[in-house]
Amino acid sequence: MPATILLVEDEPAIQELIAANLARAGHHVVRASDAESAQRIVREALPDLVLLDWMLPGASGIEFARRLRAEERTRDIPIIMLTARGEEQDKVTGLEIGADDYVTKPFSPRELVARIKAVLRRRAPQVTEDAVELGGLRLDPATHRVTAADKALALGPTEFRLLHFLMTHPERVHSRAQLLDQVWGDHVFVEERTVDVHIRRLRCALEPSRHDGLIQTVRGSGYRFSVHAQQSAVAP
């Protein structure tokens, strides 16, 4: 699945080269030339990953990364630092402020795309095209299919995205607000009870294969995808 990547780079030629290669890899690229512009973009909608140059006019990339990590809304956005500074201490500084990876210029576009894929697989698996299989369910983002015992299940697009997020973050409880941000997008304003409606639809779609029990309600907290809940339900 294409990821939305915020590219913060002040050198036009490098920005254009990176953006072209990311677009060729199937990603949607949003560009900024300084931290202030990047902050405005993030305020409007959260990207799936930030590709951040260390040296920027005004506030540095390190300062912007610190801002992202300091706020609850943005602290989990994956960050890859881009820099010509290759000294070990600089790398340590970048990683200590919360960067997920550190790429030293010059770098090959293929390596950068591979690094982005690796970080997304680790930090935001719901935006990759990797198939996921849990509790007897298999979800394939590339073909947009969900199967149980090789039989296809019919899910609407929102239910598919909801199941994909839950399956890539199993056993973790997600509040309705968190699910709205992750599945609908934090720039989309809908009521939290919308989540309940789509959870019911998702359970109905999973009911024929008896996998509806994988979607567990945690009273007062939200929902989780739990293989253990299903195992407990069928235990003698």
C-alpha positions in Angstrom: 0.0 0.0 0.0 1.4 3.5 -0.8 2.6 5.5 2.2 2.4 9.2 2.6 5.9 10.5 3.1 6.8 14.0 4.3 10.1 14.9 2.7 11.8 17.8 4.5 14.8 18.8 2.4 16.0 22.4 1.5 18.2 21.5 -1.5 15.9 21.6 -4.6 18.0 19.1 -6.6 18.2 16.5 -3.8 14.5 17.1 -3.0 13.5 16.5 -6.6 15.7 13.3 -6.9 14.3 11.8 -3.7 10.7 12.7 -4.5 10.9 11.2 -8.0 12.3 7.9 -6.7 9.7 7.7 -3.9 6.9 8.3 -6.3 8.4 5.6 -8.6 8.2 3.3 -5.7 4.5 4.0 -5.3 4.6 6.4 -2.4 2.8 9.7 -2.1 5.3 12.5 -1.4 4.5 15.8 0.4 7.4 18.3 0.3 8.7 20.9 2.7 11.9 23.0 2.6 12.1 23.9 6.3 10.9 22.8 9.7 8.2 25.5 9.9 6.6 24.5 6.6 6.8 20.8 7.7 5.1 21.7 11.0 2.2 23.2 9.2 1.8 20.2 7.0 1.8 17.8 10.0 -0.7 20.0 11.7 -3.1 19.4 8.8 -2.6 15.6 8.4 -0.2 13.0 9.8 2.2 11.4 7.3 3.1 7.8 7.5 6.8 8.6 7.7 9.0 11.7 7.8 12.2 11.9 5.8 14.1 14.7 7.5 17.3 16.5 6.5 19.5 17.4 9.5 20.7 20.8 8.2 17.7 23.1 7.4 17.3 26.9 7.3 15.9 28.1 10.6 15.1 25.3 13.0 17.3 22.2 12.4 16.0 18.8 11.5 17.0 17.6 15.0 14.9 20.3 16.6 11.9 19.4 14.4 12.4 15.7 15.3 12.4 16.7 19.0 9.1 18.5 18.5 7.5 15.5 16.8 8.6 13.2 19.6 7.5 15.6 22.3 3.8 15.7 21.2 1.4 12.8 21.8 -0.2 13.2 18.4 3.1 12.9 16.5 5.4 10.9 18.7 4.9 7.6 16.9 5.5 8.9 13.4 8.6 7.0 12.0 11.5 9.4 11.2 14.5 8.8 9.0 17.3 11.4 9.2 19.2 12.4 6.1 22.5 14.1 6.6 26.0 14.6 5.3 27.2 14.3 8.9 28.7 10.8 9.2 30.5 11.0 12.5 29.5 8.4 15.0 28.4 11.0 17.6 26.1 12.7 15.1 24.4 9.3 14.4 24.0 8.7 18.1 22.5 12.1 18.6 20.0 11.4 15.8 19.0 8.1 17.2 18.8 9.4 20.8 16.2 12.0 19.8 14.0 9.2 18.4 15.0 8.8 14.8 14.3 5.3 13.5 17.1 5.3 11.0 19.9 7.5 9.8 21.1 7.7 6.2 24.3 9.5 5.3 24.7 11.5 2.1 25.5 10.6 -0.6 23.2 7.5 -0.7 21.7 5.5 -3.5 18.0 6.0 -4.1 17.5 2.2 -4.1 19.1 2.0 -0.6 16.8 4.8 0.7 13.7 3.1 -0.7 14.8 -0.1 1.0 15.4 1.7 4.3 12.0 3.3 4.1 10.4 -0.1 3.5 12.2 -1.6 6.4 11.2 1.2 8.8 7.5 1.0 7.7 7.5 -2.7 8.1 8.7 -2.4 11.6 6.9 0.8 12.7 3.8 1.1 10.5 3.1 -2.4 9.0 -0.5 -1.3 8.0 0.9 0.8 5.2 2.9 -1.9 3.6 1.8 -4.5 1.1 2.9 -7.5 3.2 0.3 -10.1 3.8 -0.6 -10.8 7.4 -1.9 -14.1 8.7 -3.3 -14.6 12.3 -5.8 -16.7 14.0 -6.8 -18.5 10.8 -7.3 -15.3 8.9 -5.1 -14.1 6.0 -5.3 -10.5 4.8 -3.4 -9.6 1.6 -3.2 -5.8 0.9 -1.9 -6.3 -2.6 -4.9 -8.2 -3.7 -7.3 -6.6 -1.2 -8.5 -10.1 -0.1 -9.3 -11.6 3.2 -9.5 -15.4 3.4 -10.3 -18.0 6.0 -9.5 -21.7 5.2 -8.9 -20.5 1.6 -12.5 -19.1 1.4 -12.9 -15.4 0.6 -14.7 -13.1 3.0 -16.5 -10.1 1.7 -15.4 -6.9 3.5 -16.1 -3.2 2.7 -13.1 -0.9 2.2 -13.3 0.7 5.6 -13.7 -2.7 7.3 -10.7 -4.0 5.3 -8.5 -1.1 6.5 -9.8 -1.5 10.1 -9.0 -5.2 10.1 -5.6 -4.6 8.5 -4.7 -2.2 11.3 -5.9 -4.4 14.0 -4.2 -7.5 12.6 -0.9 -5.6 12.3 -1.1 -4.5 15.9 -2.5 -7.6 17.6 -3.2 -7.9 21.3 -3.0 -4.2 21.8 -6.0 -2.2 22.9 -6.9 0.8 20.6 -9.3 3.5 21.7 -11.9 4.7 19.3 -10.0 8.0 18.8 -6.8 6.1 17.9 -8.7 3.9 15.4 -10.2 7.0 13.8 -6.7 8.5 13.4 -5.1 5.4 12.1 -7.9 4.1 9.8 -9.9 7.2 8.8 -7.0 9.7 9.2 -6.6 12.3 11.9 -7.7 15.1 9.5 -11.1 13.4 9.0 -13.7 14.6 11.5 -16.3 11.9 12.3 -17.9 10.9 15.5 -16.3 8.1 17.6 -19.4 6.0 17.5 -18.7 5.6 13.7 -16.0 3.1 14.9 -18.6 1.0 16.7 -20.7 0.8 13.5 -17.8 -0.4 11.4 -16.7 -2.9 14.2 -20.2 -4.4 14.0 -20.0 -4.6 10.2 -16.5 -6.2 10.5 -17.8 -8.8 13.0 -20.7 -9.6 10.7 -18.3 -10.1 7.8 -16.2 -12.5 9.9 -19.1 -14.3 11.4 -19.6 -16.9 8.6 -16.1 -18.3 9.3 -16.5 -17.9 13.1 -13.6 -15.4 13.3 -15.8 -12.6 14.7 -14.5 -13.5 18.2 -11.1 -12.2 17.2 -12.4 -8.7 17.5 -12.6 -8.1 21.2 -14.3 -5.2 23.0 -12.4 -3.9 26.0 -14.9 -2.1 28.2 -14.1 1.5 28.7 -11.0 1.4 26.5 -11.7 0.3 23.0 -11.0 -2.7 20.8 -8.3 -5.2 20.1 -7.5 -8.1 17.8 -6.9 -11.1 20.1 -6.0 -14.6 19.0 -5.9 -15.6 22.6 -9.6 -14.5 23.0 -10.6 -16.9 20.3 -8.5 -19.7 21.7 -10.1 -19.2 25.1 -13.6 -19.3 23.5 -13.0 -22.7 21.9 -11.0 -24.2 24.8 -12.8 -27.3 26.4 
